[in-house]
Amino acid sequence: MVEKFLTVPPFECAWREDLKFQEAGRGCVAFDAFACNDVTLVFRENVGSQGYHYKRDSSPHYTIILGSHRNRRLRIEVNGKTVVDEAGVGLCCSNSFQSYWISIYDGFISIGNGKYPFQDVVFQWSDSHPNCNVQYIGLSSWDKHVKYRNVNVLSLTHSLKPLSKRMVFGDYQIEEDDIAAAYKQLRMDYDKWGLNNFLESWDLSDMIFVVGPEERPVPAHKPILAASGNFNFCSSFVITMPTVSYPVLHALLHYIYTGWTQIPHEQLHSLRALSLHFQVMPLVKQCEEVMERFKVDNKLFDTGKNVELTYPCIGPHRSTLSSLPVSIQRLGQLKLSGQYSDVDIYIESYGFVARVHRIVLSLWSIPFSKMFTNGMSESMSSEVTLRDVPPEAFKAMLDFLYDGQLNEKVIDSGSLLLQLLLLADRFGVTFLHQECCKMLLEGLSQVVG
């Protein structure tokens, strides 16, 4: 994957709205940096203004400089005064991007090198007069350009809480309060993304319907339709239906992509016929049930009024696959066979992982969707190579994206579960992140109990 990065010019500081601790004074930021010297992060109580630089800051703040003094020292400043000046620690890399993480917990600062937060600690320092209000994070520089990428603020913090409030998996440590807070926030945000975002969208579409005498083109996605019925694509990417009106086709696609639809009662027979033709059997059954009810009471529906049809929801969220008329079994078969797949996934230094469907990854993940649709190289290539991704955890994430469930291997392995949690956070697979949090909380309750 070709990574996007942010370049901070000399003597400047970049601020982003998402670079903020959920709880003031407590949080962790993980990032990659490419620089000759002075990879600099500023932690403030308020976001910095345009033209801000930490050397001119008179307000309370922490400044952490990796590779200070021409890449010879680690430096920590409190309100502009140097409190740590350590030789040979936390240095920069001018040949490639280097992974770092910095956590702050009520003035206790931990710094590490490596892909995974809370591993490979290189330095720790405790402020005797801690600033518990720092919340905003600035990405800064000194006399050279610094490139940043993969900058993520995490709520999983290394802390000094009593052991009874922790879970430890190998070198990882999880805080009960942090997991609960993340879990609550994710529940609030989850319903904003799903397959509904791709209804009649040209993004990632690989076939079209041509309907009505006006020959209106309507885009769709073969993997989704193949897992919902029998659309008999053969070798063509076009299905022409001159006798089918657009409103009837729209009602069918709306049902498949969102789990519900509506149509005037007068067109219910046409919708049933189209659903039967493509063997979308849940919709056929619901159309027939409504038609039977109308036979019993023909005053049940007013002329011209819409009839609403909703797929029985067996999942906790409307946008999950279990809440749509999409067969998990068929989708899994498509993954195994590679039929209708459009991208091969590779992991750097590992190799080929799987042949998958862009639409399946994108319906769960906004980052995947943007990767495949915004003109980046991944949107045009049939091969995508990911960097800094643990292979087994990524395979487990792919399994989840196709069946919506965590397998027993993941649940039983605490370290794999945590890697999966971090991957879900990185790729924005919110429901998976939520499920991992639930499993971690259940494990924590057993440990504490």
N, C-alpha and C positions, 0 to 999 in steps of 0.2 A: 504494500500500500504506500503510495506517495504521500507523506505526511505534510500537512500544512504547518507553518510555524510563524511565530511572531518575532520580528526583529526589533530590538530596542536600541536606538542610536545612542552614542555616548552622551552621558550626563542627562539622560531622560528617564522617565518612569511611566510605565503603562498600567492603566487601571481598567479592569473589566467588571461588569456588574455581577457576574457569577463567581468572582473570586472573593468569597466572603464566608467566614465561619458561620455555621448555623447557630452556635452559641458563643457569645463574646468570651474571649480569653481561652477558648478551647477548640482545637481543630488541627487538621493536618493537611498540608498541601504537597502533592506529588507532581513531579515535572521532569522533563528532559531539557538540558541546556547544552549549547554549543558555543564556546567562547575561549579566548586566550586567557582571560583573567576576569575577576570581579563579577561573577554571577551573584546578583544582589536582590534580596527580597526584603520588602518593607512591610511591617505589620502595624496598622494604625487603628485608632478608634473611629475615624471617619475616612471616607474615600478621598484620595488626593485630587487636586485640581489639575487642569492642563498646565503644563510647564513645571509641575512639582518636581523637586529633587530632595532626597533625604538630607543632604548637607545643609539645606536651608530650612529644615523643618524644626520649629520650636515647640510643637505639640508632642504629647506623649507617644512614643513609638518604639518598636524594636527594629533593628536593621541587622540582617545576617548576610555576610559577604563570603562567598566561596571563592578561593583563589585570589585573595587580596595580596598586595605587595608583589605585583607581577607574578601572580599564581604561586606564591610560596606559603601563604598563611590563611587560616580561617579567622574571621573577625566577627564579633558580635558587639553591637552598640546599643545602648539604652539611652534614649532621648539625646542622641548625638555623642554620647561619651563612650569610649571603648572600655568594655568590661572583659572581653576575651580576645586574645591575640595569640593563636596557637599555630606553631610551625608544622608544615607537612600534613595537614588534615583537611579533608574536603576540598581537594584541588579540582581545577577545571580540566577539560579535555578539549584541545584545539583541533583534533583530528576527526572527531565524530560527536554525535549527541551522547551525553552522559546522563544517566537517571539519578535523581536525588529525591529525598523527601525531608520535610521539616515539620515537626509537630510542636505545638505549644499547649501546655495544660497548666493554667494558673501560674505562669511564669517559669515553668519547667520546660526547657527547650531541648528537644532531641533532634539530631541531624544524622541522616543516613545516606549511603550510596547504594543504588540498586533499584531494580524494577518494582519491588514489592515493599510497601510501607511497613515499618516496624521491624524489618530485617536489616542486617548489616549496619548497625549503629556505629558511627565514627566519632560522635562527640555528644555530650550532654552537659547542660549547665542549668543551675537553678537560681532564679532571681530572688534575693532576700527581701526585696520590696516589689512583689509581682504586680504587673499591670494586667488586671483581669478583664479589661474592656477592649483590648485590641480585637479587631474583627475583619478589617479590610486588608487585602493583600495587593501590594504593588510589585511589578516586575521591573527591575531597574538595571543600571549599568554604571561603569565609570568612564574610562577613556577609550574603550573599544566597544564595537557592536556586540550584543549578546542575542543569540537566537533561542527562543523558548518554544516548546511544543508539548502536547499531551499534558497540559496543566489541569489538574483536578483537585478540588477541595473535598476532603473526605471527613465524614463524621466519626470514623473509627479511629480513636485516639489512644496513643500510648499514655498511660496515666499512673498516678500514685494511689489510686483507690485501693481499698482492702481487697484481698484475694477473693473473698466471697462474692464480689461484684464483677469478677473477671471470668472469661473463658480463655484457655490457652490451647492452641493447636500448633504444635511444633514451635516455631518462632513467632507465631501470630498471637495477638492478644485482642480480644473484643470486649467492649464495654456494654453492659446491659442497657444503661440509659441511652447510649448513642444508637444502639440497634433499634430500640423502641421509638426514638425520635425519627430516625430515618424511615422506619416502617410506616409510621403515622403520616409523614409527609408524602411518601410514595403512594399511599392509598388515595390521597386527595388528588394526585396528578394523573393517575393511570389512565382514566377514561378518555383522555384527550387524543390518544393515538390508537390506530388499529386499521384493519382492512378497509373500513369505510372510507379512509382517505384516498383509496385507489379506485373507488367506484367510477366507472366510465372515464378514467384518467388515461391519458396517453403515456404517462410515466410507466416504464417497465412493461407496457402492453406488448403482446406478441401475436395477437390476432384481432380481427374486427368482425362485427356483425354489420351487414348492410340490409337495412329494413325499410319496408314501405315502398310505395311507388316513387317516393322522392329519393330513394336510395340513400338514406341517411346512414353514415358510418358511425359505429359505436365501438370504442376500444374495450378490450377485456384481456384477461390473463389466463392462459391455458392451464397452468397448474391448479389454480383455484377452481376453475370450471370442471376440470377432470376429477377433482376430489369431491365435487358436489353433485355430479350426474354423469350422463353419457352424451357428450357433445360431438363425437365422431368427427374429429378434426381431419383425419386422414393426412394427406401431405399438404393440404392447403391451410393458409392462415386466414381465409375469408369464409364466412358462412353467410350466404345470401338468402334472405327471406322476404320476398316482395309482398307477400300477403299478411305479414305480421306488422302491426303498427308499433311505432316507437314507444308509446306509453305502456304497452303490454310487456315488451322486452325490458323496459326500464324497471317495471315492477318486479320482474323475475330477477334481474341483476341486483336490484336493491335488496331483495330478500337474501340472496347469497352473500353479498358483501357486508350487510349490516345486521342480518338476523330478523328483520321485519320489513314489511312493505304495506302499501295501501293502494287501492284501485277502486274505481267506480263499480258498483254492484253489477252494472250492465256488462262490464268487461271481465267479470269473474270467470265465466266459461272459457273465454279466450286465454286467460292466464292459466287455467287448469290444463287446457289443451297444449299450450306451449311447455308447461312444466312436465307434462306427461311425455311429450315428444323428446325432451332432453333428460327424462328420468330423474328429475329433481323431486324425489318421492315425498319428502316432508311437506313441500309446498302443495303437491297434488293432494295429499291427505287433508291438509287444512282447507284447501278450496272446497273439497267434497264435503267436509264437515259443515262449512258455512252454507253450502248449497242445500244440504239436507235440512238444516235449521230453517232456511227460507221456505222450503216446501211445507214445513209444519206451520209456520206463521209467516205469510207473505207480507205482513205489515212490519216485520222485524227491521227492515231497512228502507229508508226513504229513497225515492227515486233521485238519482244524481249524487247521493251521499257516498263517500268512500268507505270501503270495507278495509279494516286493518287486520293484518295477519302477522303473527309474531312467532318465531321459532322458539320452542320451549328451551329456556335458558337453564343449563345445568352447570354453568361456570359462574364465578363470583363477579365477573365483569363482562359487559356486553361486547367488548372488542377482542376477547380471547377466542381461540378456535373452538373451544367446547361450547361456546355460545352462538355458534354459526352452523349452518347446514353443510359444513365442510367435513368430510370423513377423515378422521385422524389416521385410520388404517390405510386409506387410499393415498393420503399424503406421504405416509411412511413408505409405501411401495414406490412412489415416484422418487423419493430420496434414494432408495436402494437401487432402483433401475437406472436412475439418471434421466428418465424420460422428461422431456420439456425443460431440462436444466439449462441454464444459460451462463454459469460462471463456475470456474474451478478455483477452490480456495487452497492456497499454500501458506505455510508458516516459515518464515526465514530461519535457516539453520536446522529445519526439520524436514520440510518437503510437502508433498501433496497430502491434503487432509480429506477433502470431500468435493464432490460435484453437486452443486446445490442450485436453488432457484432464488433469484434476486427478490422476487415479490414476497417469498416466505420470510426471508430475513428482514425485509423492509417493513412488513406489516407489524412487526414487533418493535422495530428500532428506528428512531428518527436518524441517528448517525449513519446507519446502514443505508437508509433511504436517500439521504443527502449524498452519500458516497457514490451511489449508483445512478443518480439523476441530475447532479449539478454540473456536469461537464468535466469532472475530474477524470483521470486516466482510467479509473475503475469502471466508469460508466460506458466506456468504449471497448475495453479489453475483455476477453473471455477468461482471463486469468488474473487473480488478485493475490498478492503476497502481503501478509500481515507481519508486523514486527512486534517484538516484545510481548508475545502471546504464549502462555503455557498450553501446549498441545492438548493434553488430556482434558483440561478445563474447557478449552474451546470446543472439543468434540462433545463434551457434556452439554454445553450451551446449544450447539446445533441440534442435539437430540431433543432438547427442551423446545426449541423453536418449531419443531415438526410435530411434537405430540403434547406439548403443554404440561409435561410432568417431569419431576426430578426422579431419576432412577435411584435404586437402592445403593449402588456403588457410591454415588455422590453423597447421599444422606449419611452413610456409614463412615465416610472419610471427612473428618473435620477440616483438614488442610485443603482438600480438593473443594469442599464446600465454600471455604473462604476465598480461594482463587476464583471460583465461579461467581461469588458475590462481587469481587473487584472487576471481573470481566463484564458482568451485567451493568455495573455502574459506568464502566468505560464506554460500552456500546449502547447505553440507554435502554436496555431491556428491562423496563421498570417492573413488570410483573415477576420476572425471574429474580430480580433483586429483592422483591417483597417476599417471595417464597424462601429464598436463602435466609433472610432475616427471621422468618418464622421458624425455620429449622434450627437456627442458632439460638433463638430464644427458648425453644423447647429443650435443646440440649443444656442451656444454662439453668433452666428450672430443675432439671434432673441433677445437675452438679450441686446446685445450692440445696436442693431437697435432700 
